[in-house]
Amino acid sequence: MISKIIANIVRRNILKSAPEGSKHIDKVGKLIHDIVFYVLVIFSFFIGFEVVGFNV
């Protein structure tokens, strides 16, 4: 849940800071959104495993 919120904030900031005539910025924003989201999800899995007691 937090990963999705952070990824949306990053995407929104990329879209806001883009110049007006940029036609590929939406695809770049979606790509960065996906990268940030999946990195944070993997990180949260590692934290969850550490809390449970698995050493990853």
ChimeraX attribute file (.defattr): number of C-alpha atoms within 10 A of each C-alpha:
attribute: neighborCount
match mode: 1-to-1
recipient: residues
	/A:1	7
	/A:2	11
	/A:3	18
	/A:4	16
	/A:5	11
	/A:6	15
	/A:7	22
	/A:8	19
	/A:9	13
	/A:10	18
	/A:11	21
	/A:12	15
	/A:13	12
	/A:14	17
	/A:15	18
	/A:16	11
	/A:17	9
	/A:18	14
	/A:19	9
	/A:20	9
	/A:21	7
	/A:22	9
	/A:23	10
	/A:24	9
	/A:25	18
	/A:26	15
	/A:27	11
	/A:28	14
	/A:29	20
	/A:30	18
	/A:31	13
	/A:32	16
	/A:33	21
	/A:34	16
	/A:35	12
	/A:36	18
	/A:37	21
	/A:38	14
	/A:39	12
	/A:40	17
	/A:41	15
	/A:42	12
	/A:43	12
	/A:44	14
	/A:45	12
	/A:46	15
	/A:47	14
	/A:48	12
	/A:49	12
	/A:50	12
	/A:51	10
	/A:52	9
	/A:53	9
	/A:54	10
	/A:55	8
	/A:56	8
